[in-house]
Amino acid sequence: MRNPDIQGKEYQQGTLTGYETREFLLEKWDRQCAYCGIKDVPLQIEHIHPRAQGGSNSITNLTLSCSKCNTKKGTKDIKEFLKKEPLRLERILKQAKRPLADAAAVNTTRFALLEVLKATGLPVETGSGGLTKFNRNQQNLEKTHWLDAACVGKSTPILNIEGVKPLLITANGHGTRQLCRTDKFGIPNRHCSRTKFHFGFQTGDIVKAVVTTGKKIGEYIGRIAVRSTGSFNISTSNGLIQGISYKYCKSIHKKDGYSYA
């Protein structure tokens, strides 16, 4: 197949339409004008060999062009249009026939995984980047990772996102196995305790501290850095609070290697 990035009954004859064509071309041509290389502007689907001269709608005859280059090229053949830029001409003609090898590898894995999931008896469906974009645009939703995840597949419902805020999660890991800390030259300069837990807490736990006496009376919520002395530091949304006794701390969420926003 010249184009491995097709799927579904509407593409069994080897043609691409609408969003699928545009998404494929955006990936293939690096989201820039093939003739001048400009990015971040509206791009038009352009026939390399003009239809007025017998050019086809085959995916290998399509590229992306900015409005200025598209108008300038008009119905000229690409060899005539780029006769003074032989290197660019050679690159475009070579790129036009190149399939998306990465997409082929992903598709092979994807359909193997699909068959395994279907065997479980669970309801399973497949989608594509073009379909996701179509679903999102139909509902006038902005492009974000969490909305893209909600717009995958034919069963995408009407989404009411008013007041909805996604939970942003970042994988931070569980620390390091370093036996000591180093300076910028890599020379050990301070000890790293092997004891992670102190008074039932460990660095990275999210706690709530209600301080009732002393200079730091108040309520603080954030991640703690523990010390063997029992005097902890709490990183809150308003800054770092130092020297809070473990006696005032109540665990909200134990460290699990992730941060949440």
C-alpha positions in Angstrom: 0.0 0.0 0.0 1.3 3.4 -0.8 -0.4 4.9 2.2 -0.4 2.6 5.4 -2.3 5.2 7.4 -5.8 4.3 6.2 -8.5 2.4 8.0 -12.2 1.7 7.9 -14.7 0.7 5.2 -14.6 4.1 3.5 -10.9 3.7 2.6 -10.9 0.1 1.4 -10.6 1.3 -2.2 -7.4 3.2 -1.4 -8.7 6.8 -1.3 -8.6 9.4 1.5 -11.1 12.1 2.0 -11.6 15.2 4.1 -9.9 15.3 7.5 -8.0 12.1 6.9 -6.3 13.5 3.8 -5.4 16.8 5.5 -4.1 15.0 8.7 -2.0 12.7 6.6 -0.5 15.5 4.6 0.2 17.6 7.7 2.2 14.7 9.1 3.9 13.9 5.9 5.0 17.4 5.0 6.0 18.5 8.6 3.1 21.1 8.8 4.8 23.6 6.5 4.6 24.8 2.9 6.5 22.5 0.6 7.6 25.3 -1.6 8.8 28.0 0.8 9.0 26.2 4.2 6.8 28.7 6.0 5.0 27.4 9.2 2.2 28.5 11.4 0.1 29.8 8.6 -3.1 28.4 7.0 -2.0 25.7 4.5 -3.9 24.6 1.4 -3.9 21.1 -0.2 -2.0 21.5 -3.5 -1.6 19.2 -6.6 2.0 18.7 -7.4 1.2 17.9 -11.0 -1.8 20.2 -11.8 -5.2 18.7 -12.4 -5.4 21.1 -15.4 -2.6 19.1 -17.0 -4.0 15.7 -16.1 -2.8 15.4 -12.5 -4.7 13.0 -10.3 -6.1 13.2 -6.7 -3.7 10.4 -5.6 -2.2 11.0 -2.2 1.2 10.8 -3.9 0.3 13.9 -6.0 -0.7 16.1 -3.1 1.3 18.4 -0.9 0.8 21.4 1.3 1.2 25.0 0.2 0.7 28.5 1.6 -1.7 30.7 -0.2 1.0 32.9 -1.7 2.9 29.9 -3.2 -0.3 28.2 -4.4 -1.4 31.3 -6.3 2.1 31.8 -7.7 2.3 28.2 -8.9 -1.2 28.2 -10.4 -1.5 25.6 -13.1 2.3 25.3 -13.7 3.9 21.9 -13.5 6.2 21.7 -10.5 9.3 21.1 -12.7 8.6 24.5 -14.4 7.7 26.2 -11.2 10.9 25.1 -9.4 13.3 25.0 -12.4 15.6 27.5 -10.5 15.5 25.4 -7.3 16.6 21.8 -8.4 17.4 20.7 -4.9 14.0 21.7 -3.5 12.3 20.1 -6.6 14.2 16.8 -6.0 13.3 16.8 -2.3 9.6 17.4 -3.0 9.3 14.7 -5.7 11.1 12.2 -3.4 9.0 13.1 -0.4 5.8 12.8 -2.4 6.4 9.1 -2.9 7.5 8.3 0.6 5.0 6.6 2.9 4.7 7.2 6.6 6.9 4.3 7.8 6.3 5.1 11.5 2.5 5.0 10.9 2.9 1.6 9.2 4.7 0.2 12.3 2.1 1.7 14.6 -0.8 0.3 12.6 0.7 -3.2 12.6 0.9 -3.1 16.4 -2.5 -1.3 16.8 -4.5 -3.9 14.9 -2.8 -6.8 16.7 -3.7 -5.2 20.0 -7.3 -4.6 18.7 -7.7 -8.3 18.0 -6.5 -9.2 21.5 -8.9 -6.7 23.1 -11.9 -7.9 21.0 -11.2 -11.4 22.2 -12.0 -10.3 25.8 -15.6 -9.6 24.8 -15.3 -5.9 25.8 -16.8 -3.2 23.6 -13.9 -2.0 21.5 -13.6 0.5 18.6 -10.8 2.2 16.7 -10.4 5.8 15.7 -7.8 8.0 13.9 -6.3 11.5 14.3 -8.6 12.8 11.5 -11.7 11.5 13.2 -10.6 12.9 16.5 -10.1 16.3 14.9 -13.5 16.1 13.2 -15.3 15.3 16.4 -13.5 18.1 18.2 -14.3 20.7 15.5 -17.9 19.6 15.3 -18.4 20.7 18.9 -16.1 23.8 18.7 -13.7 22.5 21.3 -10.2 23.8 21.7 -7.3 21.5 21.0 -5.9 20.1 24.3 -4.7 16.6 25.2 -7.6 15.9 27.5 -10.3 17.0 25.0 -8.6 15.0 22.3 -8.8 11.9 24.5 -12.5 12.6 25.0 -13.1 13.0 21.2 -11.6 9.7 20.1 -13.8 7.3 18.1 -17.2 7.1 16.5 -19.1 6.9 19.8 -18.0 10.4 21.0 -21.0 11.9 22.8 -21.9 15.6 23.0 -19.5 16.9 25.6 -20.5 19.4 28.2 -17.2 20.8 29.6 -18.6 23.9 31.3 -16.9 24.1 34.7 -14.8 21.0 34.0 -11.1 21.2 35.0 -8.8 18.3 34.0 -6.6 16.7 36.7 -3.0 17.3 35.5 -0.7 14.5 36.6 3.1 14.5 36.2 5.3 11.4 36.8 8.1 12.4 39.1 9.4 9.0 40.2 10.3 7.9 43.7 13.5 9.8 44.1 17.1 8.6 43.6 19.4 5.9 45.0 22.2 8.3 45.5 24.2 7.7 48.7 25.2 11.4 48.8 24.5 14.7 47.2 27.1 16.4 44.9 28.0 19.9 43.9 27.9 21.1 40.3 31.3 19.4 39.6 30.0 16.0 40.7 32.0 16.0 43.9 30.2 14.6 47.0 29.5 17.4 49.5 26.8 16.2 51.8 25.3 13.1 53.2 22.1 11.5 51.9 20.1 9.7 54.6 19.1 6.1 53.9 16.1 6.4 56.2 13.1 7.6 54.2 10.4 7.6 56.9 10.4 9.9 59.9 7.5 9.9 62.4 5.3 8.1 59.8 6.0 10.6 57.0 8.3 10.7 54.0 9.4 13.4 51.7 6.8 14.0 49.0 3.7 13.2 51.1 0.9 15.7 50.8 -0.2 16.9 54.3 -2.4 19.3 56.0 -0.8 21.1 59.0 -2.9 23.1 61.4 -0.5 25.1 63.6 -2.2 26.4 66.8 0.8 27.9 68.7 3.9 29.8 68.0 4.9 32.3 65.2 3.5 30.2 62.4 -0.1 29.8 63.5 -2.3 28.9 60.5 -3.4 26.1 58.2 -1.0 24.8 55.5 -1.5 22.2 52.7 1.3 21.0 50.5 4.2 18.5 50.1 6.6 18.0 52.9 10.3 17.5 53.1 11.0 15.4 56.3 13.9 15.7 58.8 14.9 13.3 61.5 14.4 16.1 64.0 10.7 16.1 63.3 10.8 19.7 62.0 9.4 19.5 58.4 9.2 22.0 55.5 6.0 22.3 53.6 5.8 23.5 50.0 2.5 25.2 49.6 0.9 27.1 46.7 2.0 30.3 48.5 5.6 29.3 49.0 7.8 27.3 51.4 6.9 27.1 55.0 9.8 25.9 57.2 10.1 24.4 60.6 6.6 22.8 61.0 6.5 20.1 63.7 5.3 16.7 62.6 2.8 16.9 65.5 0.7 19.4 63.5 0.8 17.3 60.3 -2.0 15.1 59.1 -1.5 13.0 55.9 -3.8 13.7 53.0 -2.0 11.7 50.2 1.0 9.5 50.5 3.8 9.9 48.0 3.1 7.8 44.9 5.6 9.1 42.4 3.2 11.6 40.8 2.4 15.3 41.3 -1.1 16.6 40.8 -2.3 20.0 39.7 
